[in-house]
Amino acid sequence: MEKGKKRLKSAAEKRTFRLVIAYRGTVYQGWQKQAREGGGPTVQELIEKAVKKITGGKASPHASGRTDAGVHARAQVAHLRVATHLEPERLLKAINAHLPDDIRLLSLEEASPDFHAQLHASAKTYRYFILHAPESQHVNWPFLRNFTWFVTFPLDLGAMQEAARALEGRHDFQSFRNRGTPVPHTIREIHRCVVIEHPLGSARDFPWMPGPGYEARLLEIRVEGSGFLKQMVRTIAGTLVEIGRGKRTASDMGRILSEKNRKAGGITAPPQGLFLDEVSYSKLR
Amino acid sequence: MEKGKKRLKSAAEKRTFRLVIAYRGTVYQGWQKQAREGGGPTVQELIEKAVKKITGGKASPHASGRTDAGVHARAQVAHLRVATHLEPERLLKAINAHLPDDIRLLSLEEASPDFHAQLHASAKTYRYFILHAPESQHVNWPFLRNFTWFVTFPLDLGAMQEAARALEGRHDFQSFRNRGTPVPHTIREIHRCVVIEHPLGSARDFPWMPGPGYEARLLEIRVEGSGFLKQMVRTIAGTLVEIGRGKRTASDMGRILSEKNRKAGGITAPPQGLFLDEVSYSKLR
């Protein structure tokens, strides 16, 4: 009886932690644990395994949203509910010690018991990178091949910028949504959608960046919004590139939105150019 | 007889090409084809296979020097002697089409028949990168883990810079040479050896670079010289880091050189931070 009481007393209660995770998605099947085996590991499943090794209990992190195979995260946010006596800093170090080097918990802190990384997220920023080289260059830069979409046809940046702005606001994004898990509705709000050219400047001095002898520029499609549908940023990026190369015009964007049909939208850009950059939480919580 | 003549006439003669190759060495067993199977592919062997597919003949590229498993090249130079009628530009495109994306021929041009990428090289530049984070940061940046050595102990940059300068000039580098293929002698000339801190500046805006919320700096050890012994740059980098962290003093460098004994030198820095940046050829040729 005495023993039983003691065990009860020392048994850890479930606590909720808020995790910020950076991952290089190249070799992973995305965030979400797969129902069927065989597709290679996922980020969620590797964190779950690490937590089990440390605490002995099964606890799976729940992220702000899924990312596809090959997609990266600079600061994914997730919550984790687990029974442990460990201090946050020790738990952080222990989990990192059990993870491969391309998945890193940047921070782990105790959160309110009901914190939910997906339901409470108020906004997200995704960034899509394009390595744009002239056709005469035609050789991809090997060090950025996992972080960019390599494009060699001429791109009209102005047309892309104009079309991007047409996506801002509250719209039905049915035309930019690939099939997947059913959702209650397909209306989302895009706060900002811009196309930026990054001056390479002193960044050229790092040998993994395109050097002075390599003619190319780095373009970014940055999308901030309240929420996103399946592969929505990648279909936006694919459509913007089709507009940039003249297959469609900037003014087509409004029509594509109003058709509310995936067939009206453009191609789905490849995953490796995409980074989940930031997830925001309303301060009212 | 007539047929035989024709075949003779159309048979291509061997031509010599000068190749400039960029490779992300992460998944390769270095440059050199391995005598025994099983260690994974090498860059040389993959180019050889591509050439065989295109020309039908066996021709192996010969580089300015070997690079170890995991080491990168921004502009390795090699020569290739092969029988082909193909124009250089077509041959370049064909070889690239048969290579994985992380090995890219940046250029291929016809060279004088006796051009030798190793024997005729007059100088080389290697660059070794360190991601230096404070101990409190303690989390490696996943996007650069294949391109840098992650170090979290305090480093005295001034001491490293002073020690680096002591290596400049003509010396016997026996203390910085790991065992390997025998060489006629171990005297080499270092034209320049410097330790640089790279201001991250606008480079922070790329999500694969350490961002504003990540406290770290990028240090580089740059070594230019007439030639290098096996793993010489990595042992120089390892020794400089030992000096930086106070395990040795800057003035030890001269003594280490004069001992002419590998045991006197420091550790061999890990391969992933190293880039073969440039190979120069004397203009007299």
Interface residues (C-beta under 8 A of the other chain):
Chain A: A22 Y23 R24 H72 R74 A75 K93 N96 D101 D102 I103 R104 L105 L106 R127 F129 H138 V139 N140 W141 P142 F143 L144 R145 F147 H198 P199 G201 S202 A203 D205 F206 P207 W208 M209 G211 G213 Y214 L218 F275 D277
Chain B: A22 Y23 R24 H72 R74 A75 K93 N96 D101 D102 I103 R104 L105 L106 R127 F129 H138 V139 N140 W141 P142 F143 L144 R145 F147 H198 P199 G201 S202 A203 D205 F206 P207 W208 M209 G211 G213 Y214 L218 F275 D277
